Amino acid sequence: MIFEQVMKARQIMSDVQEKHFRPDMPVAEAMAVHPRVGEVFAAFHLGGCAHCGISHFETIEQVCTAYGVDVNMLLEVLEGLLEQDPAPNA
């Protein structure tokens, strides 16, 4: 039983470590992860228009909350971007 708990904890830690984006991550930091992150934000109508700019100091979660976007959905798409097109620095 203890072995199973240890293995489950290791899997959780592994999942956390593999994530490149977090809800509490500032937008500027997210934009630096991959050159196409801005396109993903624009696809969700987050800062892609002249009249709906977002602060690069806000967190991903703050921006999603302000615009009514599901933060988990955005994070999933951002992670998917890196799976399909690894960052040049990765």
Distance bins in CASP14 RR format, pairs under 12 A and 6 or more apart:
PFRMAT RR
TARGET T0000
AUTHOR 0000-0000-0000
RMODE 2
METHOD distances of the structure
MODEL  1
1 7 0 0 0 0 0 1 0 0 0 0 0
1 8 0 0 0 0 0 1 0 0 0 0 0
2 8 0 0 0 0 0 1 0 0 0 0 0
2 9 0 0 0 0 0 1 0 0 0 0 0
3 9 0 0 0 0 0 1 0 0 0 0 0
3 10 0 0 0 0 0 1 0 0 0 0 0
4 10 0 0 0 0 0 1 0 0 0 0 0
4 11 0 0 0 0 0 1 0 0 0 0 0
5 11 0 0 0 0 0 1 0 0 0 0 0
5 12 0 0 0 0 0 1 0 0 0 0 0
6 12 0 0 0 0 0 1 0 0 0 0 0
6 13 0 0 0 0 0 1 0 0 0 0 0
7 13 0 0 0 0 0 1 0 0 0 0 0
7 14 0 0 0 0 0 1 0 0 0 0 0
8 14 0 0 0 0 0 1 0 0 0 0 0
8 15 0 0 0 0 0 1 0 0 0 0 0
9 15 0 0 0 0 0 1 0 0 0 0 0
9 16 0 0 0 0 0 1 0 0 0 0 0
10 16 0 0 0 0 0 1 0 0 0 0 0
10 17 0 0 0 0 0 1 0 0 0 0 0
11 17 0 0 0 0 0 1 0 0 0 0 0
11 18 0 0 0 0 0 1 0 0 0 0 0
12 18 0 0 0 0 0 1 0 0 0 0 0
12 19 0 0 0 0 0 1 0 0 0 0 0
13 19 0 0 0 0 0 1 0 0 0 0 0
15 79 0 0 0 0 0 1 0 0 0 0 0
16 22 0 0 0 0 1 0 0 0 0 0 0
18 79 0 0 0 0 1 0 0 0 0 0 0
18 80 0 0 0 0 0 1 0 0 0 0 0
18 82 0 0 0 0 1 0 0 0 0 0 0
18 83 0 0 0 0 0 1 0 0 0 0 0
18 90 0 0 0 0 0 1 0 0 0 0 0
19 25 0 0 0 0 1 0 0 0 0 0 0
19 30 0 0 0 0 0 1 0 0 0 0 0
19 33 0 0 0 0 0 1 0 0 0 0 0
19 60 0 0 0 0 0 1 0 0 0 0 0
19 72 0 0 0 0 0 1 0 0 0 0 0
19 75 1 0 0 1 0 0 0 0 0 0 0
19 76 0 0 0 0 0 1 0 0 0 0 0
19 78 0 0 0 0 1 0 0 0 0 0 0
19 79 1 0 0 1 0 0 0 0 0 0 0
19 80 0 0 0 0 0 1 0 0 0 0 0
19 82 0 0 0 0 1 0 0 0 0 0 0
19 83 0 0 0 0 0 1 0 0 0 0 0
20 29 0 0 0 0 0 1 0 0 0 0 0
20 30 0 0 0 0 1 0 0 0 0 0 0
20 32 0 0 0 0 0 1 0 0 0 0 0
20 33 1 0 1 0 0 0 0 0 0 0 0
20 34 0 0 0 0 1 0 0 0 0 0 0
20 37 0 0 0 0 1 0 0 0 0 0 0
20 60 0 0 0 0 0 1 0 0 0 0 0
20 75 0 0 0 0 1 0 0 0 0 0 0
20 76 0 0 0 0 0 1 0 0 0 0 0
20 78 1 0 0 1 0 0 0 0 0 0 0
20 79 1 0 0 1 0 0 0 0 0 0 0
20 80 0 0 0 0 1 0 0 0 0 0 0
20 81 0 0 0 0 1 0 0 0 0 0 0
20 82 1 0 1 0 0 0 0 0 0 0 0
20 83 0 0 0 0 1 0 0 0 0 0 0
20 86 0 0 0 0 0 1 0 0 0 0 0
20 87 0 0 0 0 1 0 0 0 0 0 0
20 89 0 0 0 0 0 1 0 0 0 0 0
20 90 0 0 0 0 1 0 0 0 0 0 0
21 27 0 0 0 0 0 1 0 0 0 0 0
21 29 0 0 0 0 1 0 0 0 0 0 0
21 30 1 0 1 0 0 0 0 0 0 0 0
21 31 0 0 0 0 0 1 0 0 0 0 0
21 32 0 0 0 0 0 1 0 0 0 0 0
21 33 1 0 0 1 0 0 0 0 0 0 0
21 34 0 0 0 0 1 0 0 0 0 0 0
21 37 0 0 0 0 1 0 0 0 0 0 0
21 40 0 0 0 0 1 0 0 0 0 0 0
21 41 0 0 0 0 0 1 0 0 0 0 0
21 59 0 0 0 0 0 1 0 0 0 0 0
21 60 1 0 0 1 0 0 0 0 0 0 0
21 61 0 0 0 0 0 1 0 0 0 0 0
21 64 0 0 0 0 0 1 0 0 0 0 0
21 71 0 0 0 0 1 0 0 0 0 0 0
21 72 0 0 0 0 0 1 0 0 0 0 0
21 73 0 0 0 0 0 1 0 0 0 0 0
21 74 0 0 0 0 1 0 0 0 0 0 0
21 75 1 0 1 0 0 0 0 0 0 0 0
21 76 0 0 0 0 1 0 0 0 0 0 0
21 77 0 0 0 0 1 0 0 0 0 0 0
21 78 1 0 1 0 0 0 0 0 0 0 0
21 79 1 0 0 1 0 0 0 0 0 0 0
21 80 0 0 0 0 1 0 0 0 0 0 0
21 81 0 0 0 0 1 0 0 0 0 0 0
21 82 0 0 0 0 1 0 0 0 0 0 0
21 87 0 0 0 0 0 1 0 0 0 0 0
22 29 0 0 0 0 1 0 0 0 0 0 0
22 30 0 0 0 0 1 0 0 0 0 0 0
22 33 0 0 0 0 0 1 0 0 0 0 0
22 59 0 0 0 0 1 0 0 0 0 0 0
22 60 1 0 0 1 0 0 0 0 0 0 0
22 61 0 0 0 0 1 0 0 0 0 0 0
22 71 0 0 0 0 1 0 0 0 0 0 0
22 72 0 0 0 0 0 1 0 0 0 0 0
22 74 0 0 0 0 0 1 0 0 0 0 0
22 75 1 0 0 1 0 0 0 0 0 0 0
22 78 0 0 0 0 0 1 0 0 0 0 0
22 79 0 0 0 0 0 1 0 0 0 0 0
23 30 0 0 0 0 0 1 0 0 0 0 0
23 58 0 0 0 0 0 1 0 0 0 0 0
23 59 1 0 0 1 0 0 0 0 0 0 0
23 60 1 0 1 0 0 0 0 0 0 0 0
23 61 1 1 0 0 0 0 0 0 0 0 0
23 62 0 0 0 0 1 0 0 0 0 0 0
23 63 0 0 0 0 0 1 0 0 0 0 0
23 64 1 0 0 1 0 0 0 0 0 0 0
23 65 0 0 0 0 1 0 0 0 0 0 0
23 69 0 0 0 0 0 1 0 0 0 0 0
23 70 0 0 0 0 0 1 0 0 0 0 0
23 71 1 0 1 0 0 0 0 0 0 0 0
23 72 0 0 0 0 1 0 0 0 0 0 0
23 73 0 0 0 0 0 1 0 0 0 0 0
23 74 0 0 0 0 1 0 0 0 0 0 0
23 75 1 0 0 1 0 0 0 0 0 0 0
23 76 0 0 0 0 0 1 0 0 0 0 0
23 78 0 0 0 0 0 1 0 0 0 0 0
24 30 0 0 0 0 0 1 0 0 0 0 0
24 58 0 0 0 0 0 1 0 0 0 0 0
24 59 1 0 1 0 0 0 0 0 0 0 0
24 60 1 0 0 1 0 0 0 0 0 0 0
24 61 1 0 0 1 0 0 0 0 0 0 0
24 62 0 0 0 0 1 0 0 0 0 0 0
24 63 0 0 0 0 0 1 0 0 0 0 0
24 64 0 0 0 0 0 1 0 0 0 0 0
24 71 0 0 0 0 0 1 0 0 0 0 0
24 75 0 0 0 0 0 1 0 0 0 0 0
25 31 0 0 0 0 1 0 0 0 0 0 0
25 32 0 0 0 0 0 1 0 0 0 0 0
25 33 0 0 0 0 1 0 0 0 0 0 0
25 37 0 0 0 0 0 1 0 0 0 0 0
25 56 0 0 0 0 0 1 0 0 0 0 0
25 57 0 0 0 0 0 1 0 0 0 0 0
25 58 0 0 0 0 0 1 0 0 0 0 0
25 59 1 0 0 1 0 0 0 0 0 0 0
25 60 1 0 1 0 0 0 0 0 0 0 0
25 61 0 0 0 0 1 0 0 0 0 0 0
25 62 0 0 0 0 0 1 0 0 0 0 0
25 63 0 0 0 0 0 1 0 0 0 0 0
25 64 0 0 0 0 0 1 0 0 0 0 0
25 71 0 0 0 0 0 1 0 0 0 0 0
25 74 0 0 0 0 0 1 0 0 0 0 0
25 75 0 0 0 0 1 0 0 0 0 0 0
25 78 0 0 0 0 1 0 0 0 0 0 0
26 32 0 0 0 0 1 0 0 0 0 0 0
26 33 0 0 0 0 0 1 0 0 0 0 0
26 54 0 0 0 0 0 1 0 0 0 0 0
26 55 0 0 0 0 1 0 0 0 0 0 0
26 56 1 0 0 1 0 0 0 0 0 0 0
26 57 1 0 1 0 0 0 0 0 0 0 0
26 58 1 0 0 1 0 0 0 0 0 0 0
26 59 1 0 1 0 0 0 0 0 0 0 0
26 60 1 0 0 1 0 0 0 0 0 0 0
26 61 0 0 0 0 0 1 0 0 0 0 0
26 62 0 0 0 0 1 0 0 0 0 0 0
26 63 0 0 0 0 1 0 0 0 0 0 0
27 33 0 0 0 0 0 1 0 0 0 0 0
27 37 0 0 0 0 1 0 0 0 0 0 0
27 38 0 0 0 0 1 0 0 0 0 0 0
27 40 0 0 0 0 0 1 0 0 0 0 0
27 41 1 0 0 1 0 0 0 0 0 0 0
27 46 0 0 0 0 1 0 0 0 0 0 0
27 47 0 0 0 0 1 0 0 0 0 0 0
27 48 0 0 0 0 0 1 0 0 0 0 0
27 53 0 0 0 0 0 1 0 0 0 0 0
27 54 1 0 1 0 0 0 0 0 0 0 0
27 55 1 0 0 1 0 0 0 0 0 0 0
27 56 1 0 1 0 0 0 0 0 0 0 0
27 57 1 0 0 1 0 0 0 0 0 0 0
27 58 1 0 1 0 0 0 0 0 0 0 0
27 59 1 0 0 1 0 0 0 0 0 0 0
27 60 1 0 0 1 0 0 0 0 0 0 0
27 61 0 0 0 0 0 1 0 0 0 0 0
27 62 0 0 0 0 1 0 0 0 0 0 0
27 63 1 0 0 1 0 0 0 0 0 0 0
27 64 0 0 0 0 0 1 0 0 0 0 0
27 66 0 0 0 0 0 1 0 0 0 0 0
27 67 0 0 0 0 0 1 0 0 0 0 0
27 74 0 0 0 0 0 1 0 0 0 0 0
27 78 0 0 0 0 0 1 0 0 0 0 0
28 37 0 0 0 0 0 1 0 0 0 0 0
28 38 0 0 0 0 0 1 0 0 0 0 0
28 41 0 0 0 0 0 1 0 0 0 0 0
28 54 0 0 0 0 0 1 0 0 0 0 0
28 55 0 0 0 0 1 0 0 0 0 0 0
28 56 1 1 0 0 0 0 0 0 0 0 0
28 57 1 0 0 1 0 0 0 0 0 0 0
28 58 0 0 0 0 1 0 0 0 0 0 0
28 59 0 0 0 0 0 1 0 0 0 0 0
28 60 0 0 0 0 0 1 0 0 0 0 0
28 63 0 0 0 0 0 1 0 0 0 0 0
29 37 0 0 0 0 1 0 0 0 0 0 0
29 56 0 0 0 0 1 0 0 0 0 0 0
29 57 0 0 0 0 1 0 0 0 0 0 0
29 58 0 0 0 0 0 1 0 0 0 0 0
29 59 0 0 0 0 1 0 0 0 0 0 0
29 60 0 0 0 0 1 0 0 0 0 0 0
29 78 0 0 0 0 0 1 0 0 0 0 0
30 36 0 0 0 0 0 1 0 0 0 0 0
30 37 1 0 1 0 0 0 0 0 0 0 0
30 38 0 0 0 0 1 0 0 0 0 0 0
30 40 0 0 0 0 1 0 0 0 0 0 0
30 41 0 0 0 0 1 0 0 0 0 0 0
30 46 0 0 0 0 0 1 0 0 0 0 0
30 54 0 0 0 0 0 1 0 0 0 0 0
30 56 0 0 0 0 1 0 0 0 0 0 0
30 57 0 0 0 0 0 1 0 0 0 0 0
30 58 0 0 0 0 0 1 0 0 0 0 0
30 59 0 0 0 0 1 0 0 0 0 0 0
30 60 1 0 1 0 0 0 0 0 0 0 0
30 61 0 0 0 0 0 1 0 0 0 0 0
30 62 0 0 0 0 0 1 0 0 0 0 0
30 63 0 0 0 0 1 0 0 0 0 0 0
30 64 0 0 0 0 0 1 0 0 0 0 0
30 71 0 0 0 0 0 1 0 0 0 0 0
30 74 0 0 0 0 1 0 0 0 0 0 0
30 75 0 0 0 0 1 0 0 0 0 0 0
30 77 0 0 0 0 0 1 0 0 0 0 0
30 78 1 0 0 1 0 0 0 0 0 0 0
30 79 0 0 0 0 0 1 0 0 0 0 0
30 81 0 0 0 0 0 1 0 0 0 0 0
30 82 0 0 0 0 0 1 0 0 0 0 0
30 87 0 0 0 0 0 1 0 0 0 0 0
31 37 1 0 1 0 0 0 0 0 0 0 0
31 38 1 0 0 1 0 0 0 0 0 0 0
31 39 0 0 0 0 0 1 0 0 0 0 0
31 40 0 0 0 0 1 0 0 0 0 0 0
31 41 1 0 0 1 0 0 0 0 0 0 0
31 42 0 0 0 0 0 1 0 0 0 0 0
31 46 0 0 0 0 0 1 0 0 0 0 0
31 47 0 0 0 0 0 1 0 0 0 0 0
31 54 0 0 0 0 0 1 0 0 0 0 0
31 55 0 0 0 0 0 1 0 0 0 0 0
31 56 1 0 0 1 0 0 0 0 0 0 0
31 57 0 0 0 0 0 1 0 0 0 0 0
31 58 0 0 0 0 0 1 0 0 0 0 0
31 60 0 0 0 0 0 1 0 0 0 0 0
31 63 0 0 0 0 0 1 0 0 0 0 0
31 78 0 0 0 0 0 1 0 0 0 0 0
31 87 0 0 0 0 0 1 0 0 0 0 0
32 38 0 0 0 0 0 1 0 0 0 0 0
32 56 0 0 0 0 1 0 0 0 0 0 0
32 87 0 0 0 0 1 0 0 0 0 0 0
32 88 0 0 0 0 0 1 0 0 0 0 0
32 89 0 0 0 0 1 0 0 0 0 0 0
33 40 0 0 0 0 0 1 0 0 0 0 0
33 41 0 0 0 0 0 1 0 0 0 0 0
33 60 0 0 0 0 0 1 0 0 0 0 0
33 75 0 0 0 0 0 1 0 0 0 0 0
33 78 1 0 0 1 0 0 0 0 0 0 0
33 79 0 0 0 0 0 1 0 0 0 0 0
33 80 0 0 0 0 0 1 0 0 0 0 0
33 81 0 0 0 0 1 0 0 0 0 0 0
33 82 1 0 0 1 0 0 0 0 0 0 0
33 85 0 0 0 0 0 1 0 0 0 0 0
33 86 0 0 0 0 0 1 0 0 0 0 0
33 87 1 0 0 1 0 0 0 0 0 0 0
33 88 0 0 0 0 0 1 0 0 0 0 0
33 89 0 0 0 0 1 0 0 0 0 0 0
33 90 0 0 0 0 1 0 0 0 0 0 0
34 40 0 0 0 0 1 0 0 0 0 0 0
34 41 0 0 0 0 0 1 0 0 0 0 0
34 77 0 0 0 0 0 1 0 0 0 0 0
34 78 0 0 0 0 1 0 0 0 0 0 0
34 79 0 0 0 0 0 1 0 0 0 0 0
34 80 0 0 0 0 0 1 0 0 0 0 0
34 81 1 0 0 1 0 0 0 0 0 0 0
34 82 1 0 0 1 0 0 0 0 0 0 0
34 83 0 0 0 0 0 1 0 0 0 0 0
34 84 0 0 0 0 0 1 0 0 0 0 0
34 85 1 0 0 1 0 0 0 0 0 0 0
34 86 0 0 0 0 1 0 0 0 0 0 0
34 87 1 0 1 0 0 0 0 0 0 0 0
34 88 0 0 0 0 1 0 0 0 0 0 0
34 89 0 0 0 0 1 0 0 0 0 0 0
34 90 0 0 0 0 1 0 0 0 0 0 0
35 81 0 0 0 0 0 1 0 0 0 0 0
35 82 0 0 0 0 0 1 0 0 0 0 0
35 85 0 0 0 0 1 0 0 0 0 0 0
35 86 0 0 0 0 0 1 0 0 0 0 0
35 87 1 0 0 1 0 0 0 0 0 0 0
35 88 1 0 0 1 0 0 0 0 0 0 0
35 89 0 0 0 0 1 0 0 0 0 0 0
35 90 0 0 0 0 0 1 0 0 0 0 0
36 42 0 0 0 0 0 1 0 0 0 0 0
36 43 0 0 0 0 0 1 0 0 0 0 0
36 77 0 0 0 0 0 1 0 0 0 0 0
36 78 0 0 0 0 1 0 0 0 0 0 0
36 80 0 0 0 0 0 1 0 0 0 0 0
36 81 1 0 0 1 0 0 0 0 0 0 0
36 82 0 0 0 0 1 0 0 0 0 0 0
36 84 0 0 0 0 1 0 0 0 0 0 0
36 85 1 0 0 1 0 0 0 0 0 0 0
36 86 0 0 0 0 0 1 0 0 0 0 0
36 87 0 0 0 0 1 0 0 0 0 0 0
36 88 0 0 0 0 0 1 0 0 0 0 0
37 43 0 0 0 0 0 1 0 0 0 0 0
37 44 0 0 0 0 0 1 0 0 0 0 0
37 46 0 0 0 0 0 1 0 0 0 0 0
37 47 0 0 0 0 0 1 0 0 0 0 0
37 56 0 0 0 0 0 1 0 0 0 0 0
37 60 0 0 0 0 0 1 0 0 0 0 0
37 74 0 0 0 0 0 1 0 0 0 0 0
37 75 0 0 0 0 0 1 0 0 0 0 0
37 77 0 0 0 0 0 1 0 0 0 0 0
37 78 1 0 0 1 0 0 0 0 0 0 0
37 79 0 0 0 0 0 1 0 0 0 0 0
37 80 0 0 0 0 0 1 0 0 0 0 0
37 81 1 0 0 1 0 0 0 0 0 0 0
37 82 0 0 0 0 1 0 0 0 0 0 0
37 85 0 0 0 0 0 1 0 0 0 0 0
37 87 0 0 0 0 1 0 0 0 0 0 0
38 44 0 0 0 0 1 0 0 0 0 0 0
38 45 0 0 0 0 0 1 0 0 0 0 0
38 46 0 0 0 0 1 0 0 0 0 0 0
38 47 0 0 0 0 1 0 0 0 0 0 0
38 48 1 0 0 1 0 0 0 0 0 0 0
38 53 0 0 0 0 0 1 0 0 0 0 0
38 54 0 0 0 0 0 1 0 0 0 0 0
38 56 0 0 0 0 0 1 0 0 0 0 0
38 60 0 0 0 0 0 1 0 0 0 0 0
38 63 0 0 0 0 0 1 0 0 0 0 0
38 74 0 0 0 0 0 1 0 0 0 0 0
38 77 0 0 0 0 0 1 0 0 0 0 0
38 78 0 0 0 0 1 0 0 0 0 0 0
38 81 0 0 0 0 1 0 0 0 0 0 0
39 46 0 0 0 0 0 1 0 0 0 0 0
39 47 0 0 0 0 0 1 0 0 0 0 0
39 48 0 0 0 0 1 0 0 0 0 0 0
39 77 0 0 0 0 0 1 0 0 0 0 0
39 78 0 0 0 0 0 1 0 0 0 0 0
39 81 0 0 0 0 1 0 0 0 0 0 0
39 85 0 0 0 0 0 1 0 0 0 0 0
40 46 0 0 0 0 1 0 0 0 0 0 0
40 47 0 0 0 0 0 1 0 0 0 0 0
40 48 0 0 0 0 0 1 0 0 0 0 0
40 60 0 0 0 0 0 1 0 0 0 0 0
40 69 0 0 0 0 0 1 0 0 0 0 0
40 73 0 0 0 0 0 1 0 0 0 0 0
40 74 1 0 0 1 0 0 0 0 0 0 0
40 75 0 0 0 0 0 1 0 0 0 0 0
40 76 0 0 0 0 0 1 0 0 0 0 0
40 77 1 0 1 0 0 0 0 0 0 0 0
40 78 1 0 1 0 0 0 0 0 0 0 0
40 79 0 0 0 0 0 1 0 0 0 0 0
40 80 0 0 0 0 1 0 0 0 0 0 0
40 81 1 0 1 0 0 0 0 0 0 0 0
40 82 0 0 0 0 0 1 0 0 0 0 0
40 84 0 0 0 0 0 1 0 0 0 0 0
40 85 0 0 0 0 0 1 0 0 0 0 0
41 47 1 0 0 1 0 0 0 0 0 0 0
41 48 1 0 0 1 0 0 0 0 0 0 0
41 49 0 0 0 0 0 1 0 0 0 0 0
41 52 0 0 0 0 0 1 0 0 0 0 0
41 53 0 0 0 0 1 0 0 0 0 0 0
41 54 1 0 0 1 0 0 0 0 0 0 0
41 56 0 0 0 0 0 1 0 0 0 0 0
41 58 0 0 0 0 0 1 0 0 0 0 0
41 60 0 0 0 0 1 0 0 0 0 0 0
41 63 1 0 0 1 0 0 0 0 0 0 0
41 64 0 0 0 0 0 1 0 0 0 0 0
41 67 0 0 0 0 1 0 0 0 0 0 0
41 69 0 0 0 0 1 0 0 0 0 0 0
41 74 1 0 0 1 0 0 0 0 0 0 0
41 75 0 0 0 0 0 1 0 0 0 0 0
41 77 0 0 0 0 1 0 0 0 0 0 0
41 78 0 0 0 0 1 0 0 0 0 0 0
41 81 0 0 0 0 0 1 0 0 0 0 0
42 48 1 0 1 0 0 0 0 0 0 0 0
42 49 0 0 0 0 1 0 0 0 0 0 0
42 50 0 0 0 0 0 1 0 0 0 0 0
42 52 0 0 0 0 1 0 0 0 0 0 0
42 53 0 0 0 0 0 1 0 0 0 0 0
42 54 0 0 0 0 0 1 0 0 0 0 0
42 74 0 0 0 0 0 1 0 0 0 0 0
42 77 0 0 0 0 0 1 0 0 0 0 0
43 69 0 0 0 0 0 1 0 0 0 0 0
43 73 0 0 0 0 0 1 0 0 0 0 0
43 74 0 0 0 0 1 0 0 0 0 0 0
43 77 1 0 0 1 0 0 0 0 0 0 0
43 78 0 0 0 0 0 1 0 0 0 0 0
43 81 0 0 0 0 0 1 0 0 0 0 0
44 52 0 0 0 0 0 1 0 0 0 0 0
44 54 0 0 0 0 0 1 0 0 0 0 0
44 60 0 0 0 0 0 1 0 0 0 0 0
44 63 0 0 0 0 1 0 0 0 0 0 0
44 64 0 0 0 0 1 0 0 0 0 0 0
44 66 0 0 0 0 0 1 0 0 0 0 0
44 67 1 0 0 1 0 0 0 0 0 0 0
44 68 0 0 0 0 1 0 0 0 0 0 0
44 69 1 0 1 0 0 0 0 0 0 0 0
44 70 0 0 0 0 1 0 0 0 0 0 0
44 71 0 0 0 0 0 1 0 0 0 0 0
44 73 0 0 0 0 1 0 0 0 0 0 0
44 74 1 0 1 0 0 0 0 0 0 0 0
44 75 0 0 0 0 0 1 0 0 0 0 0
44 76 0 0 0 0 0 1 0 0 0 0 0
44 77 1 0 0 1 0 0 0 0 0 0 0
44 78 0 0 0 0 1 0 0 0 0 0 0
45 51 0 0 0 0 0 1 0 0 0 0 0
45 52 1 0 0 1 0 0 0 0 0 0 0
45 53 0 0 0 0 0 1 0 0 0 0 0
45 54 0 0 0 0 0 1 0 0 0 0 0
45 63 0 0 0 0 0 1 0 0 0 0 0
45 64 0 0 0 0 0 1 0 0 0 0 0
45 66 0 0 0 0 0 1 0 0 0 0 0
45 67 1 0 0 1 0 0 0 0 0 0 0
45 68 0 0 0 0 1 0 0 0 0 0 0
45 69 1 0 0 1 0 0 0 0 0 0 0
45 74 0 0 0 0 0 1 0 0 0 0 0
46 52 1 0 0 1 0 0 0 0 0 0 0
46 53 0 0 0 0 1 0 0 0 0 0 0
46 54 1 0 1 0 0 0 0 0 0 0 0
46 55 0 0 0 0 0 1 0 0 0 0 0
46 56 0 0 0 0 0 1 0 0 0 0 0
46 58 0 0 0 0 0 1 0 0 0 0 0
46 60 0 0 0 0 1 0 0 0 0 0 0
46 61 0 0 0 0 0 1 0 0 0 0 0
46 62 0 0 0 0 0 1 0 0 0 0 0
46 63 1 0 1 0 0 0 0 0 0 0 0
46 64 1 0 0 1 0 0 0 0 0 0 0
46 65 0 0 0 0 0 1 0 0 0 0 0
46 66 0 0 0 0 1 0 0 0 0 0 0
46 67 1 0 1 0 0 0 0 0 0 0 0
46 68 0 0 0 0 1 0 0 0 0 0 0
46 69 1 0 0 1 0 0 0 0 0 0 0
46 70 0 0 0 0 0 1 0 0 0 0 0
46 71 0 0 0 0 0 1 0 0 0 0 0
46 73 0 0 0 0 0 1 0 0 0 0 0
46 74 1 0 0 1 0 0 0 0 0 0 0
46 77 0 0 0 0 0 1 0 0 0 0 0
46 78 0 0 0 0 0 1 0 0 0 0 0
47 53 1 0 1 0 0 0 0 0 0 0 0
47 54 1 0 1 0 0 0 0 0 0 0 0
47 55 0 0 0 0 1 0 0 0 0 0 0
47 56 0 0 0 0 0 1 0 0 0 0 0
47 58 0 0 0 0 0 1 0 0 0 0 0
47 63 0 0 0 0 1 0 0 0 0 0 0
47 64 0 0 0 0 0 1 0 0 0 0 0
47 66 0 0 0 0 0 1 0 0 0 0 0
47 67 0 0 0 0 1 0 0 0 0 0 0
47 69 0 0 0 0 0 1 0 0 0 0 0
48 54 0 0 0 0 1 0 0 0 0 0 0
48 63 0 0 0 0 0 1 0 0 0 0 0
48 67 0 0 0 0 0 1 0 0 0 0 0
49 67 0 0 0 0 0 1 0 0 0 0 0
52 63 0 0 0 0 0 1 0 0 0 0 0
52 66 0 0 0 0 1 0 0 0 0 0 0
52 67 1 0 0 1 0 0 0 0 0 0 0
52 69 0 0 0 0 0 1 0 0 0 0 0
53 63 0 0 0 0 1 0 0 0 0 0 0
53 66 0 0 0 0 0 1 0 0 0 0 0
53 67 0 0 0 0 0 1 0 0 0 0 0
54 60 0 0 0 0 1 0 0 0 0 0 0
54 62 0 0 0 0 1 0 0 0 0 0 0
54 63 1 0 1 0 0 0 0 0 0 0 0
54 64 0 0 0 0 0 1 0 0 0 0 0
54 65 0 0 0 0 0 1 0 0 0 0 0
54 66 0 0 0 0 1 0 0 0 0 0 0
54 67 0 0 0 0 1 0 0 0 0 0 0
54 69 0 0 0 0 0 1 0 0 0 0 0
55 62 0 0 0 0 1 0 0 0 0 0 0
55 63 0 0 0 0 1 0 0 0 0 0 0
55 66 0 0 0 0 1 0 0 0 0 0 0
56 62 0 0 0 0 0 1 0 0 0 0 0
56 63 0 0 0 0 1 0 0 0 0 0 0
57 63 0 0 0 0 0 1 0 0 0 0 0
58 64 0 0 0 0 1 0 0 0 0 0 0
58 65 0 0 0 0 1 0 0 0 0 0 0
58 66 1 0 0 1 0 0 0 0 0 0 0
58 67 0 0 0 0 0 1 0 0 0 0 0
59 65 0 0 0 0 1 0 0 0 0 0 0
59 66 0 0 0 0 0 1 0 0 0 0 0
59 71 0 0 0 0 1 0 0 0 0 0 0
59 74 0 0 0 0 0 1 0 0 0 0 0
59 75 0 0 0 0 0 1 0 0 0 0 0
60 66 0 0 0 0 0 1 0 0 0 0 0
60 67 0 0 0 0 0 1 0 0 0 0 0
60 69 0 0 0 0 1 0 0 0 0 0 0
60 70 0 0 0 0 0 1 0 0 0 0 0
60 71 1 0 0 1 0 0 0 0 0 0 0
60 72 0 0 0 0 0 1 0 0 0 0 0
60 73 0 0 0 0 0 1 0 0 0 0 0
60 74 1 0 0 1 0 0 0 0 0 0 0
60 75 1 0 0 1 0 0 0 0 0 0 0
60 76 0 0 0 0 0 1 0 0 0 0 0
60 77 0 0 0 0 0 1 0 0 0 0 0
60 78 0 0 0 0 1 0 0 0 0 0 0
60 79 0 0 0 0 0 1 0 0 0 0 0
61 67 0 0 0 0 0 1 0 0 0 0 0
61 68 0 0 0 0 0 1 0 0 0 0 0
61 69 0 0 0 0 1 0 0 0 0 0 0
61 70 0 0 0 0 0 1 0 0 0 0 0
61 71 1 0 1 0 0 0 0 0 0 0 0
61 72 0 0 0 0 1 0 0 0 0 0 0
61 74 0 0 0 0 1 0 0 0 0 0 0
61 75 0 0 0 0 1 0 0 0 0 0 0
62 68 0 0 0 0 0 1 0 0 0 0 0
62 69 0 0 0 0 0 1 0 0 0 0 0
62 71 0 0 0 0 1 0 0 0 0 0 0
63 69 1 0 0 1 0 0 0 0 0 0 0
63 71 0 0 0 0 1 0 0 0 0 0 0
63 74 0 0 0 0 1 0 0 0 0 0 0
63 75 0 0 0 0 0 1 0 0 0 0 0
64 70 1 0 0 1 0 0 0 0 0 0 0
64 71 1 0 1 0 0 0 0 0 0 0 0
64 72 0 0 0 0 1 0 0 0 0 0 0
64 73 0 0 0 0 1 0 0 0 0 0 0
64 74 1 0 1 0 0 0 0 0 0 0 0
64 75 0 0 0 0 1 0 0 0 0 0 0
64 77 0 0 0 0 0 1 0 0 0 0 0
64 78 0 0 0 0 0 1 0 0 0 0 0
65 71 1 0 0 1 0 0 0 0 0 0 0
65 74 0 0 0 0 0 1 0 0 0 0 0
67 74 0 0 0 0 1 0 0 0 0 0 0
68 74 0 0 0 0 0 1 0 0 0 0 0
69 75 0 0 0 0 0 1 0 0 0 0 0
69 76 0 0 0 0 0 1 0 0 0 0 0
69 77 0 0 0 0 0 1 0 0 0 0 0
69 78 0 0 0 0 0 1 0 0 0 0 0
70 76 0 0 0 0 1 0 0 0 0 0 0
70 77 0 0 0 0 0 1 0 0 0 0 0
71 77 0 0 0 0 0 1 0 0 0 0 0
71 78 0 0 0 0 0 1 0 0 0 0 0
72 78 0 0 0 0 0 1 0 0 0 0 0
72 79 0 0 0 0 0 1 0 0 0 0 0
73 79 0 0 0 0 0 1 0 0 0 0 0
73 80 0 0 0 0 0 1 0 0 0 0 0
74 80 0 0 0 0 0 1 0 0 0 0 0
74 81 0 0 0 0 0 1 0 0 0 0 0
75 81 0 0 0 0 0 1 0 0 0 0 0
75 82 0 0 0 0 0 1 0 0 0 0 0
76 82 0 0 0 0 0 1 0 0 0 0 0
76 83 0 0 0 0 0 1 0 0 0 0 0
77 83 0 0 0 0 0 1 0 0 0 0 0
77 84 0 0 0 0 0 1 0 0 0 0 0
78 84 0 0 0 0 0 1 0 0 0 0 0
78 85 0 0 0 0 0 1 0 0 0 0 0
78 87 0 0 0 0 0 1 0 0 0 0 0
79 85 0 0 0 0 0 1 0 0 0 0 0
79 86 0 0 0 0 0 1 0 0 0 0 0
79 87 0 0 0 0 0 1 0 0 0 0 0
80 86 0 0 0 0 0 1 0 0 0 0 0
80 87 0 0 0 0 0 1 0 0 0 0 0
81 87 0 0 0 0 1 0 0 0 0 0 0
81 90 0 0 0 0 0 1 0 0 0 0 0
82 88 0 0 0 0 0 1 0 0 0 0 0
82 89 0 0 0 0 0 1 0 0 0 0 0
82 90 1 0 0 1 0 0 0 0 0 0 0
83 90 0 0 0 0 0 1 0 0 0 0 0
END
